[in-house]
Amino acid sequence: MTGPLGRLINELGYPCLAGAELQAFISQEGLHVLLLSGDPETNLETQDVAAILPELVSAFAGKFIPAVVQRQDEDLIRERFQVWPVPSLVFVERGQLKGVVSRVRDWQDYLEEVGAIVEGTSPHAQLIARQS
């Protein structure tokens, strides 16, 4: 894996998870974000979102733990949380969906949307809470 997506795993040490490791990760206490990349060869936004994720981790230092979902388990996560667009950042805590930010956005939009997810004030997060 190369480019920003490869950097997440090879340089920054983000776990690239599947199977039981993925399930354990999303079941843990605390907010976690999963990168669903889609096919980086055909989806031009994948590398952009992969480059943005470390910036979000820095901007929200200590607020969530990032990981990359291995391609073979992406459909499982997409179905479980009803997230279809890729790339997507899927925020979960103790196995529960807290919010999703899909595709490339303006930086200010990321800050607002991720901030609302972190604070639990996202309209999307509130909708999820009412459905649970």
Backbone as ProteinMPNN parsed JSONL, in Angstrom:
{"seq_chain_A": "MTGPLGRLINELGYPCLAGAELQAFISQEGLHVLLLSGDPETNLETQDVAAILPELVSAFAGKFIPAVVQRQDEDLIRERFQVWPVPSLVFVERGQLKGVVSRVRDWQDYLEEVGAIVEGTSPHAQLIARQS", "coords_chain_A": {"N_chain_A": [[0.838, -1.17, 0.0], [0.538, 2.213, -0.843], [1.14, 5.807, -0.881], [-0.955, 8.27, 0.812], [-2.743, 6.527, 2.138], [-1.213, 4.221, 2.61], [0.684, 5.437, 4.242], [-0.737, 5.892, 6.605], [-0.766, 3.382, 7.801], [1.866, 2.305, 7.56], [3.688, 4.359, 8.373], [2.466, 5.957, 10.369], [1.403, 4.107, 12.018], [-1.262, 3.27, 12.316], [-3.666, 0.842, 13.103], [-4.51, -1.799, 10.861], [-7.288, -3.384, 10.368], [-9.18, -6.467, 10.637], [-11.652, -9.053, 10.884], [-11.717, -10.743, 14.022], [-10.038, -8.987, 15.415], [-10.865, -6.492, 14.477], [-13.527, -6.47, 15.367], [-13.111, -6.521, 18.145], [-11.793, -4.079, 18.461], [-13.76, -2.121, 17.768], [-15.539, -2.575, 19.762], [-14.519, -1.636, 22.081], [-14.242, 0.585, 24.932], [-14.556, 4.122, 24.63], [-14.21, 6.517, 21.963], [-13.868, 5.576, 18.602], [-12.511, 5.699, 15.302], [-13.134, 4.483, 12.13], [-11.626, 3.989, 9.058], [-13.111, 3.509, 6.072], [-12.031, 2.664, 3.125], [-12.628, 1.951, 0.487], [-11.886, 1.113, -2.926], [-8.731, 2.13, -3.512], [-7.552, 2.426, -5.972], [-9.516, 2.996, -7.824], [-11.182, 4.878, -6.677], [-10.892, 8.153, -6.402], [-11.048, 9.844, -4.209], [-10.196, 8.469, -1.987], [-7.414, 8.537, -1.252], [-7.242, 11.21, -0.559], [-8.954, 11.46, 1.693], [-7.574, 9.747, 3.351], [-5.284, 11.271, 3.734], [-6.325, 13.401, 5.136], [-7.292, 12.304, 7.522], [-5.135, 11.94, 9.551], [-4.741, 14.625, 10.151], [-7.148, 15.309, 11.305], [-7.017, 13.668, 13.546], [-4.958, 14.971, 14.896], [-6.125, 17.518, 15.26], [-8.199, 16.923, 16.971], [-7.006, 15.949, 19.285], [-6.537, 13.124, 21.231], [-9.239, 12.536, 21.4], [-10.376, 10.507, 19.878], [-9.67, 7.216, 18.57], [-7.932, 6.083, 15.783], [-8.335, 3.768, 13.006], [-7.771, 1.603, 10.204], [-9.919, -0.152, 8.097], [-9.557, -3.364, 6.849], [-9.829, -4.189, 3.432], [-11.3, -6.562, 2.843], [-13.145, -6.737, 4.907], [-14.694, -4.502, 4.768], [-17.315, -4.455, 3.626], [-18.78, -5.822, 5.559], [-18.707, -4.02, 7.745], [-19.897, -1.815, 6.539], [-22.491, -2.807, 6.05], [-23.308, -3.468, 8.673], [-23.426, -0.947, 9.947], [-24.896, 0.501, 8.156], [-23.654, 2.165, 6.208], [-22.893, 3.464, 3.213], [-21.495, 5.099, 1.24], [-18.112, 5.41, 0.084], [-14.903, 6.876, 0.222], [-15.313, 6.628, 3.799], [-15.463, 7.932, 7.112], [-16.068, 6.3, 9.946], [-17.495, 6.601, 12.981], [-17.405, 5.015, 16.048], [-18.456, 3.677, 19.21], [-18.106, 1.436, 21.777], [-19.215, -0.526, 20.111], [-21.362, 0.786, 18.998], [-22.745, 2.925, 16.564], [-21.731, 6.255, 16.2], [-21.506, 8.349, 14.467], [-20.96, 9.468, 11.06], [-18.748, 10.532, 8.548], [-18.658, 11.113, 5.289], [-16.842, 10.849, 2.26], [-14.855, 13.459, 0.613], [-14.535, 16.564, 2.22], [-14.839, 20.118, 2.889], [-12.344, 21.623, 4.965], [-13.341, 23.071, 7.201], [-15.91, 22.014, 7.374], [-15.295, 19.385, 8.092], [-14.199, 19.882, 10.656], [-16.441, 20.912, 12.013], [-18.376, 18.821, 11.737], [-17.053, 16.502, 12.756], [-16.433, 17.515, 15.27], [-19.028, 17.809, 16.338], [-19.785, 15.129, 16.417], [-17.909, 14.104, 18.248], [-18.649, 15.574, 20.515], [-21.188, 14.648, 20.828], [-23.347, 15.981, 19.793], [-24.136, 15.946, 17.21], [-26.586, 16.05, 14.668], [-26.925, 13.7, 13.239], [-25.847, 11.823, 15.031], [-27.676, 12.11, 17.114], [-30.009, 11.19, 15.906], [-29.299, 8.517, 15.528], [-29.083, 7.731, 18.22], [-31.763, 7.918, 19.024], [-32.869, 5.865, 17.567], [-31.765, 3.617, 18.673]], "CA_chain_A": [[0.0, 0.0, 0.0], [1.363, 3.403, -0.976], [0.447, 7.079, -0.761], [-1.453, 8.596, 2.145], [-3.34, 5.354, 2.78], [-0.097, 3.432, 3.108], [1.316, 6.194, 5.324], [-1.49, 5.672, 7.845], [-0.405, 2.085, 8.371], [3.311, 2.071, 7.596], [4.436, 5.395, 9.081], [1.777, 6.454, 11.557], [1.094, 2.969, 12.879], [-2.681, 2.988, 12.509], [-3.926, -0.575, 12.843], [-5.295, -2.178, 9.692], [-7.98, -4.443, 11.089], [-10.206, -7.333, 10.061], [-12.044, -10.177, 11.711], [-11.867, -10.609, 15.471], [-9.346, -7.769, 15.864], [-11.742, -5.376, 14.144], [-14.671, -6.51, 16.285], [-12.624, -6.125, 19.473], [-11.468, -2.652, 18.407], [-14.957, -1.282, 17.794], [-16.295, -2.861, 20.986], [-13.838, -1.042, 23.224], [-14.651, 1.868, 25.496], [-13.948, 5.269, 23.968], [-14.596, 6.763, 20.579], [-12.946, 5.061, 17.6], [-12.898, 6.02, 13.937], [-12.73, 3.49, 11.141], [-11.569, 4.448, 7.671], [-13.532, 2.608, 5.012], [-11.355, 3.325, 2.014], [-13.016, 1.58, -0.868], [-10.748, 0.761, -3.763], [-7.937, 3.337, -3.753], [-7.172, 2.501, -7.385], [-10.616, 3.534, -8.632], [-11.837, 5.979, -5.982], [-9.907, 9.216, -6.285], [-11.155, 10.513, -2.915], [-9.635, 7.638, -0.919], [-6.123, 9.049, -0.783], [-7.488, 12.508, 0.075], [-9.481, 11.224, 3.046], [-6.464, 9.17, 4.116], [-4.391, 12.371, 4.099], [-7.05, 14.256, 6.071], [-7.5, 11.637, 8.809], [-4.159, 12.306, 10.584], [-4.967, 16.019, 10.533], [-8.272, 15.28, 12.252], [-6.5, 13.085, 14.794], [-4.225, 16.051, 15.566], [-7.045, 18.593, 15.644], [-9.019, 16.418, 18.078], [-6.03, 15.143, 20.03], [-7.002, 12.323, 22.349], [-10.707, 12.376, 21.41], [-10.748, 9.238, 19.253], [-8.568, 6.346, 18.141], [-8.174, 5.717, 14.392], [-7.901, 2.498, 12.416], [-8.158, 1.353, 8.818], [-10.571, -1.452, 7.934], [-9.054, -4.107, 5.691], [-10.819, -4.212, 2.351], [-12.182, -7.727, 2.856], [-14.172, -6.581, 5.942], [-15.428, -3.253, 4.605], [-18.743, -4.69, 3.419], [-19.339, -6.194, 6.857], [-18.894, -2.787, 8.508], [-20.884, -0.995, 5.821], [-23.818, -3.376, 6.31], [-23.62, -3.374, 10.106], [-23.745, 0.425, 10.329], [-25.65, 1.122, 7.069], [-22.81, 3.206, 5.63], [-22.634, 2.994, 1.856], [-20.449, 5.797, 0.467], [-16.701, 5.303, 0.465], [-14.406, 6.612, 1.571], [-16.067, 7.146, 4.939], [-14.945, 7.836, 8.471], [-17.168, 5.764, 10.735], [-17.194, 6.781, 14.399], [-18.11, 4.034, 16.869], [-18.06, 3.536, 20.609], [-18.692, 0.218, 22.359], [-19.987, -1.212, 19.086], [-22.492, 1.601, 18.559], [-22.43, 4.0, 15.635], [-21.872, 7.601, 16.754], [-21.593, 9.286, 13.36], [-20.238, 9.142, 9.833], [-18.405, 11.615, 7.629], [-18.338, 10.434, 4.033], [-16.212, 11.533, 1.135], [-14.027, 14.629, 0.887], [-15.268, 17.774, 2.63], [-14.013, 21.273, 3.237], [-11.758, 21.45, 6.296], [-14.26, 23.596, 8.213], [-16.986, 21.027, 7.507], [-14.761, 18.293, 8.912], [-14.094, 20.328, 12.047], [-17.792, 21.018, 12.578], [-19.044, 17.517, 11.8], [-16.349, 15.635, 13.707], [-16.646, 18.125, 16.578], [-20.372, 17.446, 16.796], [-19.775, 13.696, 16.759], [-17.131, 13.973, 19.492], [-19.43, 16.16, 21.608], [-22.493, 13.994, 20.906], [-24.387, 16.931, 19.4], [-24.401, 15.794, 15.783], [-27.951, 15.594, 14.376], [-26.816, 12.291, 12.843], [-25.664, 11.046, 16.258], [-28.93, 12.136, 17.859], [-30.915, 10.286, 15.204], [-28.855, 7.151, 15.857], [-29.442, 7.472, 19.631], [-33.222, 7.706, 19.112], [-33.18, 4.582, 16.943], [-31.174, 2.516, 19.449]], "C_chain_A": [[0.892, 1.245, 0.0], [0.509, 4.652, -0.77], [-0.038, 7.324, 0.656], [-2.092, 7.408, 2.876], [-2.257, 4.453, 3.36], [0.603, 4.104, 4.272], [0.593, 5.97, 6.661], [-1.01, 4.418, 8.568], [1.105, 1.981, 8.585], [4.097, 3.089, 8.401], [3.779, 5.819, 10.389], [1.332, 5.332, 12.495], [-0.379, 2.734, 13.163], [-2.899, 1.499, 12.251], [-4.785, -0.746, 11.595], [-5.996, -3.474, 10.077], [-8.995, -5.203, 10.246], [-10.577, -8.369, 11.114], [-12.213, -9.852, 13.187], [-11.176, -9.356, 16.012], [-10.204, -6.535, 15.61], [-12.925, -5.33, 15.121], [-14.268, -6.077, 17.696], [-12.365, -4.627, 19.523], [-12.717, -1.796, 18.534], [-15.804, -1.518, 19.036], [-15.703, -2.19, 22.217], [-14.509, 0.244, 23.68], [-13.937, 2.996, 24.748], [-14.349, 5.343, 22.51], [-13.482, 6.295, 19.642], [-13.445, 5.484, 16.224], [-12.292, 4.99, 13.0], [-12.715, 4.14, 9.771], [-11.996, 3.301, 6.77], [-13.044, 3.246, 3.724], [-11.992, 3.087, 0.662], [-11.761, 1.235, -1.649], [-9.935, 2.015, -4.078], [-7.488, 3.489, -5.209], [-8.259, 3.155, -8.23], [-11.317, 4.721, -7.978], [-10.807, 7.063, -5.686], [-9.946, 9.917, -4.935], [-10.477, 9.742, -1.782], [-8.337, 8.209, -0.378], [-6.282, 10.412, -0.109], [-7.986, 12.33, 1.505], [-8.389, 10.613, 3.927], [-5.466, 10.244, 4.544], [-5.023, 13.281, 5.149], [-7.16, 13.627, 7.457], [-6.44, 11.98, 9.857], [-4.295, 13.757, 11.051], [-6.126, 16.121, 11.517], [-7.843, 14.703, 13.595], [-5.743, 14.149, 15.583], [-5.161, 17.137, 16.078], [-7.899, 18.209, 16.844], [-8.183, 15.5, 18.96], [-6.663, 14.449, 21.232], [-8.493, 12.062, 22.381], [-11.186, 11.085, 20.766], [-9.501, 8.512, 18.781], [-8.866, 5.876, 16.717], [-7.703, 4.314, 14.029], [-8.402, 2.45, 10.982], [-8.789, -0.037, 8.774], [-9.995, -2.115, 6.691], [-10.179, -4.272, 4.681], [-11.788, -5.382, 2.453], [-13.275, -7.631, 3.92], [-14.97, -5.291, 5.8], [-16.926, -3.472, 4.426], [-19.445, -5.072, 4.719], [-19.645, -4.947, 7.691], [-19.941, -1.904, 7.844], [-22.299, -1.506, 6.082], [-24.219, -3.208, 7.777], [-24.095, -1.972, 10.48], [-24.507, 1.2, 9.249], [-24.926, 2.344, 6.494], [-22.423, 2.745, 4.232], [-21.567, 3.781, 1.115], [-19.052, 5.473, 0.988], [-15.934, 6.325, -0.337], [-15.304, 7.255, 2.63], [-15.262, 6.987, 6.207], [-16.129, 7.476, 9.349], [-16.763, 5.823, 12.204], [-18.059, 5.836, 15.219], [-17.587, 4.083, 18.298], [-18.826, 2.36, 21.188], [-19.637, -0.475, 21.372], [-21.168, -0.436, 18.543], [-22.018, 2.724, 17.647], [-22.704, 5.343, 16.29], [-21.977, 8.653, 15.665], [-20.728, 8.862, 12.204], [-19.949, 10.439, 9.081], [-17.908, 10.93, 6.359], [-17.751, 11.39, 3.013], [-15.428, 12.76, 1.571], [-14.93, 15.827, 1.182], [-14.3, 18.933, 2.741], [-13.527, 21.074, 4.666], [-12.709, 21.937, 7.396], [-15.432, 22.639, 8.439], [-16.528, 19.834, 8.344], [-14.729, 18.699, 10.378], [-15.461, 20.39, 12.711], [-18.438, 19.653, 12.761], [-18.375, 16.584, 12.799], [-16.503, 16.198, 15.121], [-18.006, 17.769, 17.156], [-20.46, 15.968, 17.169], [-19.061, 13.489, 18.083], [-17.939, 14.467, 20.691], [-20.8, 15.502, 21.78], [-23.639, 14.907, 20.524], [-24.73, 16.864, 17.919], [-25.853, 15.38, 15.577], [-27.972, 14.129, 13.972], [-26.686, 11.412, 14.086], [-26.929, 11.008, 17.079], [-29.964, 11.221, 17.221], [-30.576, 8.828, 15.535], [-29.271, 6.808, 17.276], [-30.927, 7.213, 19.771], [-33.62, 6.34, 18.539], [-32.697, 3.396, 17.757], [-32.123, 2.034, 20.53]], "O_chain_A": [[1.87, 1.322, 0.743], [-0.692, 4.562, -0.517], [0.41, 6.665, 1.594], [-1.988, 7.302, 4.098], [-2.384, 3.977, 4.488], [1.069, 3.43, 5.191], [1.229, 5.87, 7.711], [-0.869, 4.403, 9.791], [1.561, 1.613, 9.668], [5.077, 2.729, 9.053], [4.458, 6.015, 11.397], [0.933, 5.586, 13.632], [-0.72, 2.072, 14.143], [-2.37, 0.956, 11.281], [-5.671, 0.062, 11.317], [-5.374, -4.536, 10.109], [-9.577, -4.679, 9.296], [-9.88, -8.527, 12.117], [-12.779, -8.821, 13.552], [-11.666, -8.734, 16.954], [-10.257, -5.633, 16.445], [-13.273, -4.267, 15.634], [-15.005, -5.347, 18.358], [-12.681, -3.974, 20.518], [-12.741, -0.847, 19.318], [-16.702, -0.727, 19.327], [-16.325, -2.18, 23.279], [-15.235, 0.896, 22.929], [-12.812, 2.81, 24.283], [-14.772, 4.355, 21.909], [-12.306, 6.583, 19.864], [-14.649, 5.612, 16.003], [-11.105, 4.672, 13.072], [-13.691, 4.775, 9.37], [-11.34, 2.261, 6.708], [-13.588, 4.259, 3.284], [-11.903, 3.939, -0.222], [-10.687, 1.085, -1.067], [-10.395, 2.875, -4.83], [-7.088, 4.578, -5.622], [-7.962, 3.796, -9.238], [-11.982, 5.495, -8.667], [-9.954, 6.898, -4.815], [-8.955, 10.535, -4.548], [-10.212, 10.313, -0.724], [-8.18, 8.35, 0.835], [-5.535, 10.734, 0.814], [-7.488, 12.981, 2.424], [-8.296, 10.929, 5.114], [-4.865, 10.134, 5.612], [-4.313, 13.867, 5.966], [-7.126, 14.338, 8.461], [-6.815, 12.292, 10.987], [-4.001, 14.076, 12.203], [-6.089, 16.923, 12.451], [-8.253, 15.188, 14.649], [-5.872, 14.222, 16.805], [-5.006, 17.619, 17.201], [-8.279, 19.066, 17.641], [-8.615, 14.407, 19.328], [-7.238, 15.084, 22.116], [-8.975, 11.419, 23.313], [-12.282, 10.612, 21.069], [-8.434, 9.102, 18.616], [-9.94, 5.329, 16.464], [-6.803, 3.755, 14.655], [-9.331, 3.162, 10.603], [-8.253, -0.985, 9.348], [-9.948, -1.515, 5.618], [-11.337, -4.471, 5.047], [-12.978, -5.22, 2.18], [-14.251, -8.377, 3.848], [-15.836, -5.011, 6.628], [-17.727, -2.747, 5.016], [-20.589, -4.678, 4.943], [-20.724, -4.837, 8.273], [-20.779, -1.312, 8.524], [-23.209, -0.709, 6.312], [-25.357, -2.843, 8.072], [-25.052, -1.82, 11.239], [-24.742, 2.4, 9.391], [-25.517, 3.411, 6.321], [-21.711, 1.753, 4.077], [-20.776, 3.167, 0.399], [-18.85, 5.287, 2.188], [-16.295, 6.606, -1.48], [-15.956, 8.271, 2.391], [-14.487, 6.043, 6.363], [-17.077, 8.25, 9.48], [-15.804, 5.172, 12.618], [-19.285, 5.845, 15.107], [-16.449, 4.472, 18.557], [-20.052, 2.3, 21.096], [-20.711, -0.945, 21.746], [-21.908, -0.952, 17.705], [-21.019, 3.388, 17.923], [-23.771, 5.556, 16.865], [-22.488, 9.745, 15.913], [-19.862, 7.998, 12.346], [-20.8, 11.324, 8.992], [-16.876, 10.258, 6.358], [-18.118, 12.562, 2.927], [-15.347, 13.063, 2.762], [-15.929, 16.069, 0.505], [-13.084, 18.747, 2.693], [-14.201, 20.442, 5.479], [-12.857, 21.269, 8.419], [-15.892, 22.475, 9.569], [-17.267, 19.334, 9.192], [-15.178, 17.948, 11.244], [-15.616, 19.962, 13.855], [-18.986, 19.361, 13.823], [-19.054, 15.944, 13.602], [-16.684, 15.436, 16.071], [-18.115, 17.461, 18.343], [-21.136, 15.606, 18.131], [-19.559, 12.77, 18.95], [-17.915, 13.851, 21.756], [-21.496, 15.765, 22.761], [-24.785, 14.645, 20.888], [-25.539, 17.656, 17.434], [-26.321, 14.453, 16.238], [-28.902, 13.396, 14.307], [-27.341, 10.374, 14.184], [-27.238, 9.983, 17.686], [-30.715, 10.548, 17.926], [-31.466, 8.015, 15.788], [-29.762, 5.706, 17.521], [-31.322, 6.363, 20.568], [-34.599, 5.738, 18.982], [-33.169, 2.278, 17.555], [-31.79, 1.113, 21.277]]}, "name": "protein", "num_of_chains": 1, "seq": "MTGPLGRLINELGYPCLAGAELQAFISQEGLHVLLLSGDPETNLETQDVAAILPELVSAFAGKFIPAVVQRQDEDLIRERFQVWPVPSLVFVERGQLKGVVSRVRDWQDYLEEVGAIVEGTSPHAQLIARQS"}
